[in-house]
Amino acid sequence: MKISIITATWNCAGTVGDCLASVAGQSHAAREHILIDGGSTDGTLAVIEAQRAGLAVLVSEPDGGIYDALNKGIARASGAVVGLLHADDLYANPEVLARIAAAFADPAVDAVYGDLVYVAKADTQRVIRHWRAGAYRPERLRLGWMPPHPTLYLRRALYERYGVFDTRYQIAADYDLMLRVLSRLTGRVEYLPQVLVRMRVGGASNRSLRHILRKSWEDYQALRVNGMGGVGALAWKNLSKVPQFWQGKCHG
């Protein structure tokens, strides 16, 4: 089963090499790595060109932000299954895509996800927060639950059926897409109870108070638009993150 992995980049010369090597090191050979660059000016493209052989698609041009870039990648994907790996992130081990492919071998499975750890930017072995997603149940969406988006893989047909990232959101388009798809799909959602991705801290959603407030507002809008609740669900969504920090300390 061919899996398409999409990476969006913009001025990330310090980390994109690790991301590319992580994909290239996967044991699952039936894959394509699609990289959409927003016109980097910091040396990112030089790093990418040094590992160009591992990429099926490379586009570098101005875009409307990360979600616009990811949509460009989805449009170019040819795999039966699509996932993403951010330029700052790594797979937890070389068998991640093989396990995802094995789960999708069941034609009744439409989506697969797993656990994620947030790691220090300078030391990806130091775990700061451990996100144990837990098994999927549709009713959990109304309690603010979501799978870690970097671990979520969907059949490409779901994007054709339910749409791609809504670029009107600056920060929460991933949450909106997950609510839109998971609340409507008819196939099975499979949970792999293992860490699939190591994600460096310092993302757009939590880099400042302004971004945190913006994300909360967009999360609320996504909940309302998809009929999944409102303030109560948003509160549960944020409170559910607190134990993850304790888990990170215990398992780091």
C-alpha atoms as an extended CHARMM CRD file, in Angstrom:
* protein
*
       252  EXT
         1         1  MET       CA              0.0000000000        0.0000000000        0.0000000000  PROA      1               0.0000000000
         2         2  LYS       CA              1.4170000000        3.3350000000       -1.0750000000  PROA      2               0.0000000000
         3         3  ILE       CA              1.4760000000        6.0790000000        1.5530000000  PROA      3               0.0000000000
         4         4  SER       CA              1.9260000000        9.7620000000        0.6760000000  PROA      4               0.0000000000
         5         5  ILE       CA              3.7370000000       11.8470000000        3.3070000000  PROA      5               0.0000000000
         6         6  ILE       CA              3.4340000000       15.6250000000        2.9650000000  PROA      6               0.0000000000
         7         7  THR       CA              5.8720000000       18.0910000000        4.5180000000  PROA      7               0.0000000000
         8         8  ALA       CA              5.4100000000       21.8650000000        4.3520000000  PROA      8               0.0000000000
         9         9  THR       CA              8.5320000000       23.9610000000        4.8860000000  PROA      9               0.0000000000
        10        10  TRP       CA              9.4500000000       27.5900000000        5.2920000000  PROA      10              0.0000000000
        11        11  ASN       CA             12.8060000000       28.7570000000        6.6620000000  PROA      11              0.0000000000
        12        12  CYS       CA             13.5430000000       25.6160000000        8.6780000000  PROA      12              0.0000000000
        13        13  ALA       CA             17.0970000000       24.8220000000        7.5840000000  PROA      13              0.0000000000
        14        14  GLY       CA             18.0410000000       23.6890000000       11.0930000000  PROA      14              0.0000000000
        15        15  THR       CA             15.5150000000       20.8490000000       11.2930000000  PROA      15              0.0000000000
        16        16  VAL       CA             14.3140000000       19.8210000000        7.8300000000  PROA      16              0.0000000000
        17        17  GLY       CA             17.3090000000       17.5460000000        7.2680000000  PROA      17              0.0000000000
        18        18  ASP       CA             16.2940000000       15.4090000000       10.2480000000  PROA      18              0.0000000000
        19        19  CYS       CA             12.7340000000       15.2330000000        8.9140000000  PROA      19              0.0000000000
        20        20  LEU       CA             13.8810000000       14.0970000000        5.4660000000  PROA      20              0.0000000000
        21        21  ALA       CA             16.2140000000       11.4880000000        6.9410000000  PROA      21              0.0000000000
        22        22  SER       CA             13.4310000000       10.2030000000        9.1700000000  PROA      22              0.0000000000
        23        23  VAL       CA             11.1700000000        9.5450000000        6.1800000000  PROA      23              0.0000000000
        24        24  ALA       CA             14.0080000000        8.0490000000        4.1300000000  PROA      24              0.0000000000
        25        25  GLY       CA             14.7820000000        5.6810000000        7.0070000000  PROA      25              0.0000000000
        26        26  GLN       CA             11.3220000000        4.1050000000        7.0870000000  PROA      26              0.0000000000
        27        27  SER       CA             11.2430000000        0.3690000000        6.3530000000  PROA      27              0.0000000000
        28        28  HSD       CA              7.9750000000        0.6840000000        4.3910000000  PROA      28              0.0000000000
        29        29  ALA       CA              9.1570000000        1.1650000000        0.8200000000  PROA      29              0.0000000000
        30        30  ALA       CA              5.7880000000        1.9120000000       -0.8230000000  PROA      30              0.0000000000
        31        31  ARG       CA              5.7700000000        5.6080000000       -0.0080000000  PROA      31              0.0000000000
        32        32  GLU       CA              6.1610000000        9.0030000000       -1.6140000000  PROA      32              0.0000000000
        33        33  HSD       CA              7.4590000000       12.0750000000        0.1750000000  PROA      33              0.0000000000
        34        34  ILE       CA              5.9650000000       15.3300000000       -1.0850000000  PROA      34              0.0000000000
        35        35  LEU       CA              7.6350000000       18.5460000000        0.0540000000  PROA      35              0.0000000000
        36        36  ILE       CA              5.9920000000       21.9370000000       -0.4480000000  PROA      36              0.0000000000
        37        37  ASP       CA              8.2530000000       24.8890000000        0.3700000000  PROA      37              0.0000000000
        38        38  GLY       CA              6.9190000000       28.4080000000        0.7640000000  PROA      38              0.0000000000
        39        39  GLY       CA              9.9220000000       30.1140000000       -0.8140000000  PROA      39              0.0000000000
        40        40  SER       CA             12.4980000000       29.7440000000        1.9540000000  PROA      40              0.0000000000
        41        41  THR       CA             15.4390000000       32.1540000000        2.0640000000  PROA      41              0.0000000000
        42        42  ASP       CA             17.5010000000       30.7330000000        4.9550000000  PROA      42              0.0000000000
        43        43  GLY       CA             19.2580000000       27.7780000000        3.3390000000  PROA      43              0.0000000000
        44        44  THR       CA             16.3360000000       25.3460000000        3.6620000000  PROA      44              0.0000000000
        45        45  LEU       CA             16.3820000000       24.6220000000       -0.0770000000  PROA      45              0.0000000000
        46        46  ALA       CA             20.0810000000       23.7660000000       -0.0030000000  PROA      46              0.0000000000
        47        47  VAL       CA             19.4240000000       21.1880000000        2.7050000000  PROA      47              0.0000000000
        48        48  ILE       CA             16.4950000000       19.7980000000        0.7260000000  PROA      48              0.0000000000
        49        49  GLU       CA             18.4980000000       19.5980000000       -2.5110000000  PROA      49              0.0000000000
        50        50  ALA       CA             21.1830000000       17.5860000000       -0.7330000000  PROA      50              0.0000000000
        51        51  GLN       CA             18.5350000000       14.9270000000       -0.0400000000  PROA      51              0.0000000000
        52        52  ARG       CA             16.4790000000       15.4860000000       -3.1930000000  PROA      52              0.0000000000
        53        53  ALA       CA             16.6800000000       11.8130000000       -4.2020000000  PROA      53              0.0000000000
        54        54  GLY       CA             14.3110000000       10.8770000000       -1.3860000000  PROA      54              0.0000000000
        55        55  LEU       CA             11.5420000000       13.1800000000       -2.6090000000  PROA      55              0.0000000000
        56        56  ALA       CA              8.8390000000       12.2890000000       -5.1060000000  PROA      56              0.0000000000
        57        57  VAL       CA              7.6720000000       15.9080000000       -5.4220000000  PROA      57              0.0000000000
        58        58  LEU       CA              9.3980000000       19.1910000000       -4.5840000000  PROA      58              0.0000000000
        59        59  VAL       CA              7.6520000000       22.5350000000       -5.0300000000  PROA      59              0.0000000000
        60        60  SER       CA              9.0650000000       25.8540000000       -3.8600000000  PROA      60              0.0000000000
        61        61  GLU       CA              6.9160000000       28.9340000000       -4.3710000000  PROA      61              0.0000000000
        62        62  PRO       CA              5.0950000000       31.5400000000       -2.2710000000  PROA      62              0.0000000000
        63        63  ASP       CA              1.9670000000       30.2340000000       -0.5920000000  PROA      63              0.0000000000
        64        64  GLY       CA             -0.7920000000       31.3200000000        1.7680000000  PROA      64              0.0000000000
        65        65  GLY       CA              0.6320000000       29.5920000000        4.8350000000  PROA      65              0.0000000000
        66        66  ILE       CA              1.0410000000       26.0560000000        6.1010000000  PROA      66              0.0000000000
        67        67  TYR       CA             -2.5120000000       24.9020000000        5.3610000000  PROA      67              0.0000000000
        68        68  ASP       CA             -2.3430000000       26.2000000000        1.8060000000  PROA      68              0.0000000000
        69        69  ALA       CA              0.9500000000       24.3330000000        1.4060000000  PROA      69              0.0000000000
        70        70  LEU       CA             -0.5280000000       21.1150000000        2.7950000000  PROA      70              0.0000000000
        71        71  ASN       CA             -3.4730000000       21.4190000000        0.4120000000  PROA      71              0.0000000000
        72        72  LYS       CA             -1.0090000000       21.6860000000       -2.4790000000  PROA      72              0.0000000000
        73        73  GLY       CA              0.6020000000       18.4940000000       -1.2380000000  PROA      73              0.0000000000
        74        74  ILE       CA             -2.7190000000       16.6570000000       -0.9670000000  PROA      74              0.0000000000
        75        75  ALA       CA             -3.5500000000       17.6760000000       -4.5430000000  PROA      75              0.0000000000
        76        76  ARG       CA             -0.3030000000       16.0620000000       -5.7130000000  PROA      76              0.0000000000
        77        77  ALA       CA             -0.5930000000       12.8860000000       -3.6120000000  PROA      77              0.0000000000
        78        78  SER       CA             -1.0070000000        9.5740000000       -5.4210000000  PROA      78              0.0000000000
        79        79  GLY       CA             -0.9560000000        7.2070000000       -2.4630000000  PROA      79              0.0000000000
        80        80  ALA       CA             -4.0650000000        5.4130000000       -1.2060000000  PROA      80              0.0000000000
        81        81  VAL       CA             -3.2810000000        6.8350000000        2.2540000000  PROA      81              0.0000000000
        82        82  VAL       CA             -2.1180000000       10.3560000000        3.1290000000  PROA      82              0.0000000000
        83        83  GLY       CA             -0.3460000000       11.6520000000        6.2260000000  PROA      83              0.0000000000
        84        84  LEU       CA              1.9760000000       14.5100000000        7.0800000000  PROA      84              0.0000000000
        85        85  LEU       CA              5.2400000000       15.0720000000        8.8650000000  PROA      85              0.0000000000
        86        86  HSD       CA              6.1120000000       18.6270000000        9.8460000000  PROA      86              0.0000000000
        87        87  ALA       CA              9.5930000000       19.9060000000        9.0630000000  PROA      87              0.0000000000
        88        88  ASP       CA             10.4510000000       20.0650000000       12.7810000000  PROA      88              0.0000000000
        89        89  ASP       CA              9.3020000000       16.5080000000       13.5130000000  PROA      89              0.0000000000
        90        90  LEU       CA             10.5510000000       12.9230000000       13.3380000000  PROA      90              0.0000000000
        91        91  TYR       CA              9.0880000000        9.4560000000       13.2280000000  PROA      91              0.0000000000
        92        92  ALA       CA              9.5530000000        7.6400000000       16.5170000000  PROA      92              0.0000000000
        93        93  ASN       CA             11.2350000000        4.6710000000       14.8210000000  PROA      93              0.0000000000
        94        94  PRO       CA             11.7930000000        3.1550000000       11.3370000000  PROA      94              0.0000000000
        95        95  GLU       CA              8.6930000000        0.9220000000       11.5490000000  PROA      95              0.0000000000
        96        96  VAL       CA              6.0190000000        3.6240000000       11.8910000000  PROA      96              0.0000000000
        97        97  LEU       CA              4.8000000000        3.6060000000        8.2880000000  PROA      97              0.0000000000
        98        98  ALA       CA              4.8990000000       -0.1960000000        8.1580000000  PROA      98              0.0000000000
        99        99  ARG       CA              2.5520000000       -0.3800000000       11.1440000000  PROA      99              0.0000000000
       100       100  ILE       CA              0.2330000000        2.2010000000        9.6130000000  PROA      100             0.0000000000
       101       101  ALA       CA              0.1550000000        0.2850000000        6.3270000000  PROA      101             0.0000000000
       102       102  ALA       CA             -0.6210000000       -2.9470000000        8.1810000000  PROA      102             0.0000000000
       103       103  ALA       CA             -3.6110000000       -1.3010000000        9.8660000000  PROA      103             0.0000000000
       104       104  PHE       CA             -4.9070000000       -0.0310000000        6.5150000000  PROA      104             0.0000000000
       105       105  ALA       CA             -4.6530000000       -3.5260000000        5.0500000000  PROA      105             0.0000000000
       106       106  ASP       CA             -8.1550000000       -3.9700000000        6.4640000000  PROA      106             0.0000000000
       107       107  PRO       CA            -10.4080000000       -2.2660000000        3.8670000000  PROA      107             0.0000000000
       108       108  ALA       CA            -12.8850000000       -1.3550000000        6.6220000000  PROA      108             0.0000000000
       109       109  VAL       CA            -10.3090000000        1.0290000000        8.1650000000  PROA      109             0.0000000000
       110       110  ASP       CA            -10.5700000000        4.6500000000        7.0160000000  PROA      110             0.0000000000
       111       111  ALA       CA             -8.2780000000        6.3550000000        9.5290000000  PROA      111             0.0000000000
       112       112  VAL       CA             -5.2910000000        5.3910000000       11.6800000000  PROA      112             0.0000000000
       113       113  TYR       CA             -3.6170000000        7.3810000000       14.4570000000  PROA      113             0.0000000000
       114       114  GLY       CA             -1.3570000000        6.8310000000       17.4590000000  PROA      114             0.0000000000
       115       115  ASP       CA              0.4490000000        8.6090000000       20.2690000000  PROA      115             0.0000000000
       116       116  LEU       CA              2.8780000000       11.5260000000       20.1330000000  PROA      116             0.0000000000
       117       117  VAL       CA              5.5870000000       12.9670000000       22.3490000000  PROA      117             0.0000000000
       118       118  TYR       CA              6.6150000000       16.6150000000       22.4520000000  PROA      118             0.0000000000
       119       119  VAL       CA             10.3890000000       16.8490000000       22.6930000000  PROA      119             0.0000000000
       120       120  ALA       CA             12.9330000000       19.5910000000       23.3140000000  PROA      120             0.0000000000
       121       121  LYS       CA             13.9230000000       21.5200000000       20.2090000000  PROA      121             0.0000000000
       122       122  ALA       CA             17.6510000000       20.9570000000       20.7690000000  PROA      122             0.0000000000
       123       123  ASP       CA             17.3720000000       17.4080000000       22.1590000000  PROA      123             0.0000000000
       124       124  THR       CA             14.7150000000       15.2210000000       20.5500000000  PROA      124             0.0000000000
       125       125  GLN       CA             15.3520000000       12.4700000000       23.0940000000  PROA      125             0.0000000000
       126       126  ARG       CA             14.1330000000       14.6740000000       25.9620000000  PROA      126             0.0000000000
       127       127  VAL       CA             10.3800000000       14.2180000000       26.3180000000  PROA      127             0.0000000000
       128       128  ILE       CA              8.4560000000       17.2260000000       27.6330000000  PROA      128             0.0000000000
       129       129  ARG       CA              4.8990000000       16.0460000000       27.1210000000  PROA      129             0.0000000000
       130       130  HSD       CA              3.4170000000       12.6480000000       26.2960000000  PROA      130             0.0000000000
       131       131  TRP       CA              0.1400000000       12.6330000000       24.3850000000  PROA      131             0.0000000000
       132       132  ARG       CA             -1.5530000000        9.2770000000       24.8700000000  PROA      132             0.0000000000
       133       133  ALA       CA             -4.5510000000        9.6330000000       22.6100000000  PROA      133             0.0000000000
       134       134  GLY       CA             -6.5750000000        6.6090000000       23.6890000000  PROA      134             0.0000000000
       135       135  ALA       CA             -9.1280000000        4.6750000000       21.6800000000  PROA      135             0.0000000000
       136       136  TYR       CA            -11.5090000000        6.4940000000       19.3670000000  PROA      136             0.0000000000
       137       137  ARG       CA            -15.1740000000        6.8180000000       20.1960000000  PROA      137             0.0000000000
       138       138  PRO       CA            -17.3400000000        9.2530000000       18.1820000000  PROA      138             0.0000000000
       139       139  GLU       CA            -18.9090000000       10.7470000000       21.3130000000  PROA      139             0.0000000000
       140       140  ARG       CA            -15.4870000000       11.8620000000       22.5490000000  PROA      140             0.0000000000
       141       141  LEU       CA            -15.3970000000       14.5330000000       19.8280000000  PROA      141             0.0000000000
       142       142  ARG       CA            -18.0980000000       16.4180000000       21.7310000000  PROA      142             0.0000000000
       143       143  LEU       CA            -15.8470000000       16.4240000000       24.8010000000  PROA      143             0.0000000000
       144       144  GLY       CA            -13.0500000000       18.2100000000       22.9590000000  PROA      144             0.0000000000
       145       145  TRP       CA            -11.1070000000       15.0130000000       22.2120000000  PROA      145             0.0000000000
       146       146  MET       CA             -8.9190000000       14.8300000000       19.1500000000  PROA      146             0.0000000000
       147       147  PRO       CA             -6.1370000000       12.5470000000       17.9540000000  PROA      147             0.0000000000
       148       148  PRO       CA             -2.6480000000       14.0400000000       17.6070000000  PROA      148             0.0000000000
       149       149  HSD       CA             -2.8840000000       15.4050000000       14.0810000000  PROA      149             0.0000000000
       150       150  PRO       CA              0.7280000000       14.5760000000       13.0680000000  PROA      150             0.0000000000
       151       151  THR       CA             -0.0510000000       10.8990000000       13.7440000000  PROA      151             0.0000000000
       152       152  LEU       CA             -3.3230000000       10.8260000000       11.7850000000  PROA      152             0.0000000000
       153       153  TYR       CA             -3.3910000000        9.0340000000        8.4280000000  PROA      153             0.0000000000
       154       154  LEU       CA             -6.4930000000        9.0700000000        6.2340000000  PROA      154             0.0000000000
       155       155  ARG       CA             -7.4820000000        7.3350000000        3.0510000000  PROA      155             0.0000000000
       156       156  ARG       CA             -7.0060000000        9.8480000000        0.2450000000  PROA      156             0.0000000000
       157       157  ALA       CA            -10.6230000000        9.3470000000       -0.8200000000  PROA      157             0.0000000000
       158       158  LEU       CA            -11.7450000000       11.0420000000        2.4140000000  PROA      158             0.0000000000
       159       159  TYR       CA            -10.1700000000       14.3210000000        1.3080000000  PROA      159             0.0000000000
       160       160  GLU       CA            -12.0300000000       14.0360000000       -1.9650000000  PROA      160             0.0000000000
       161       161  ARG       CA            -15.2700000000       13.3780000000       -0.1180000000  PROA      161             0.0000000000
       162       162  TYR       CA            -15.0570000000       15.8020000000        2.8140000000  PROA      162             0.0000000000
       163       163  GLY       CA            -12.6190000000       18.4460000000        1.6260000000  PROA      163             0.0000000000
       164       164  VAL       CA             -9.1410000000       19.6210000000        2.5490000000  PROA      164             0.0000000000
       165       165  PHE       CA             -7.8590000000       22.2150000000        5.0320000000  PROA      165             0.0000000000
       166       166  ASP       CA            -10.0230000000       25.3340000000        5.3270000000  PROA      166             0.0000000000
       167       167  THR       CA             -7.4880000000       28.1410000000        4.8880000000  PROA      167             0.0000000000
       168       168  ARG       CA             -9.7760000000       30.6530000000        6.5870000000  PROA      168             0.0000000000
       169       169  TYR       CA             -8.3310000000       29.2360000000        9.8030000000  PROA      169             0.0000000000
       170       170  GLN       CA             -4.8300000000       30.4580000000       10.6060000000  PROA      170             0.0000000000
       171       171  ILE       CA             -4.0420000000       27.9360000000       13.3660000000  PROA      171             0.0000000000
       172       172  ALA       CA             -6.9050000000       25.4520000000       13.8170000000  PROA      172             0.0000000000
       173       173  ALA       CA             -7.5800000000       24.2060000000       10.2900000000  PROA      173             0.0000000000
       174       174  ASP       CA             -6.2280000000       20.8170000000       11.3330000000  PROA      174             0.0000000000
       175       175  TYR       CA             -8.7530000000       20.6000000000       14.1840000000  PROA      175             0.0000000000
       176       176  ASP       CA            -11.5650000000       21.6640000000       11.8590000000  PROA      176             0.0000000000
       177       177  LEU       CA            -10.5810000000       19.0150000000        9.3120000000  PROA      177             0.0000000000
       178       178  MET       CA            -10.3990000000       16.2660000000       11.9410000000  PROA      178             0.0000000000
       179       179  LEU       CA            -13.8280000000       17.1630000000       13.3150000000  PROA      179             0.0000000000
       180       180  ARG       CA            -15.2840000000       17.3550000000        9.8150000000  PROA      180             0.0000000000
       181       181  VAL       CA            -13.9010000000       13.9780000000        8.7230000000  PROA      181             0.0000000000
       182       182  LEU       CA            -14.1140000000       11.9290000000       11.9170000000  PROA      182             0.0000000000
       183       183  SER       CA            -17.7000000000       12.9920000000       12.6190000000  PROA      183             0.0000000000
       184       184  ARG       CA            -18.8440000000       11.8960000000        9.1670000000  PROA      184             0.0000000000
       185       185  LEU       CA            -16.8220000000        8.9130000000        7.9720000000  PROA      185             0.0000000000
       186       186  THR       CA            -18.4500000000        5.4900000000        7.9190000000  PROA      186             0.0000000000
       187       187  GLY       CA            -15.3110000000        3.3430000000        8.0930000000  PROA      187             0.0000000000
       188       188  ARG       CA            -13.3880000000        2.2840000000       11.1890000000  PROA      188             0.0000000000
       189       189  VAL       CA            -10.9040000000        4.4910000000       13.0200000000  PROA      189             0.0000000000
       190       190  GLU       CA             -7.9310000000        2.4430000000       14.2510000000  PROA      190             0.0000000000
       191       191  TYR       CA             -5.8250000000        3.4730000000       17.2560000000  PROA      191             0.0000000000
       192       192  LEU       CA             -2.2160000000        2.2880000000       17.4940000000  PROA      192             0.0000000000
       193       193  PRO       CA             -1.2530000000        2.5660000000       21.2100000000  PROA      193             0.0000000000
       194       194  GLN       CA              2.3500000000        3.5210000000       20.5700000000  PROA      194             0.0000000000
       195       195  VAL       CA              4.3630000000        6.6870000000       19.9490000000  PROA      195             0.0000000000
       196       196  LEU       CA              4.4900000000        7.3840000000       16.2180000000  PROA      196             0.0000000000
       197       197  VAL       CA              5.9140000000       10.9310000000       16.0980000000  PROA      197             0.0000000000
       198       198  ARG       CA              8.4180000000       12.9900000000       18.0730000000  PROA      198             0.0000000000
       199       199  MET       CA              7.3290000000       16.6190000000       17.7570000000  PROA      199             0.0000000000
       200       200  ARG       CA              9.6250000000       19.5080000000       18.6630000000  PROA      200             0.0000000000
       201       201  VAL       CA              8.0520000000       22.1320000000       20.9300000000  PROA      201             0.0000000000
       202       202  GLY       CA              7.4830000000       25.6810000000       19.7520000000  PROA      202             0.0000000000
       203       203  GLY       CA              4.6770000000       25.4040000000       17.1980000000  PROA      203             0.0000000000
       204       204  ALA       CA              2.5530000000       28.2650000000       15.9090000000  PROA      204             0.0000000000
       205       205  SER       CA             -0.3660000000       27.5330000000       18.2320000000  PROA      205             0.0000000000
       206       206  ASN       CA              1.5060000000       28.1630000000       21.4920000000  PROA      206             0.0000000000
       207       207  ARG       CA              4.3320000000       30.5830000000       20.7310000000  PROA      207             0.0000000000
       208       208  SER       CA              2.6520000000       33.5840000000       22.4310000000  PROA      208             0.0000000000
       209       209  LEU       CA             -0.4410000000       34.6280000000       24.3710000000  PROA      209             0.0000000000
       210       210  ARG       CA             -1.8740000000       36.1730000000       21.2070000000  PROA      210             0.0000000000
       211       211  HSD       CA             -1.5160000000       32.8850000000       19.3630000000  PROA      211             0.0000000000
       212       212  ILE       CA             -3.0370000000       30.9240000000       22.2560000000  PROA      212             0.0000000000
       213       213  LEU       CA             -6.0720000000       33.2180000000       22.2780000000  PROA      213             0.0000000000
       214       214  ARG       CA             -6.3570000000       33.0230000000       18.5000000000  PROA      214             0.0000000000
       215       215  LYS       CA             -6.1940000000       29.2410000000       18.6070000000  PROA      215             0.0000000000
       216       216  SER       CA             -8.8800000000       29.0440000000       21.3090000000  PROA      216             0.0000000000
       217       217  TRP       CA            -11.1760000000       31.2460000000       19.2240000000  PROA      217             0.0000000000
       218       218  GLU       CA            -10.5830000000       29.1630000000       16.1010000000  PROA      218             0.0000000000
       219       219  ASP       CA            -11.0700000000       25.9070000000       18.0420000000  PROA      219             0.0000000000
       220       220  TYR       CA            -14.4120000000       27.2520000000       19.2570000000  PROA      220             0.0000000000
       221       221  GLN       CA            -15.4230000000       28.1590000000       15.7150000000  PROA      221             0.0000000000
       222       222  ALA       CA            -14.4310000000       24.6970000000       14.4550000000  PROA      222             0.0000000000
       223       223  LEU       CA            -16.5280000000       23.0390000000       17.1570000000  PROA      223             0.0000000000
       224       224  ARG       CA            -19.5430000000       25.1830000000       16.3150000000  PROA      224             0.0000000000
       225       225  VAL       CA            -19.2640000000       24.8120000000       12.5350000000  PROA      225             0.0000000000
       226       226  ASN       CA            -19.0400000000       21.0240000000       12.8120000000  PROA      226             0.0000000000
       227       227  GLY       CA            -21.8660000000       20.7280000000       15.3470000000  PROA      227             0.0000000000
       228       228  MET       CA            -19.5920000000       19.3650000000       18.0620000000  PROA      228             0.0000000000
       229       229  GLY       CA            -20.4500000000       21.7490000000       20.9020000000  PROA      229             0.0000000000
       230       230  GLY       CA            -19.0190000000       25.0370000000       22.0740000000  PROA      230             0.0000000000
       231       231  VAL       CA            -17.4940000000       26.5090000000       25.2330000000  PROA      231             0.0000000000
       232       232  GLY       CA            -17.8700000000       23.3190000000       27.2800000000  PROA      232             0.0000000000
       233       233  ALA       CA            -16.1120000000       21.1670000000       24.6760000000  PROA      233             0.0000000000
       234       234  LEU       CA            -13.3810000000       23.7840000000       24.3350000000  PROA      234             0.0000000000
       235       235  ALA       CA            -12.8120000000       23.7690000000       28.1090000000  PROA      235             0.0000000000
       236       236  TRP       CA            -12.5760000000       19.9670000000       28.1810000000  PROA      236             0.0000000000
       237       237  LYS       CA            -10.1860000000       20.0640000000       25.2210000000  PROA      237             0.0000000000
       238       238  ASN       CA             -7.7760000000       22.3700000000       27.0240000000  PROA      238             0.0000000000
       239       239  LEU       CA             -8.0390000000       20.7060000000       30.4420000000  PROA      239             0.0000000000
       240       240  SER       CA             -7.3560000000       17.2860000000       28.9610000000  PROA      240             0.0000000000
       241       241  LYS       CA             -3.8170000000       18.3970000000       28.0710000000  PROA      241             0.0000000000
       242       242  VAL       CA             -2.7200000000       18.9220000000       31.6920000000  PROA      242             0.0000000000
       243       243  PRO       CA             -1.9800000000       15.2230000000       32.4950000000  PROA      243             0.0000000000
       244       244  GLN       CA              0.2040000000       14.9990000000       29.3910000000  PROA      244             0.0000000000
       245       245  PHE       CA              2.8670000000       17.1680000000       31.0100000000  PROA      245             0.0000000000
       246       246  TRP       CA              2.9990000000       14.8460000000       34.0230000000  PROA      246             0.0000000000
       247       247  GLN       CA              3.2490000000       11.8310000000       31.7510000000  PROA      247             0.0000000000
       248       248  GLY       CA              6.0940000000       13.5240000000       29.9130000000  PROA      248             0.0000000000
       249       249  LYS       CA              8.0480000000       13.9040000000       33.1600000000  PROA      249             0.0000000000
       250       250  CYS       CA              7.3560000000       10.2990000000       34.1040000000  PROA      250             0.0000000000
       251       251  HSD       CA              8.3290000000        8.8410000000       30.7640000000  PROA      251             0.0000000000
       252       252  GLY       CA             11.0550000000       11.2160000000       29.6210000000  PROA      252             0.0000000000
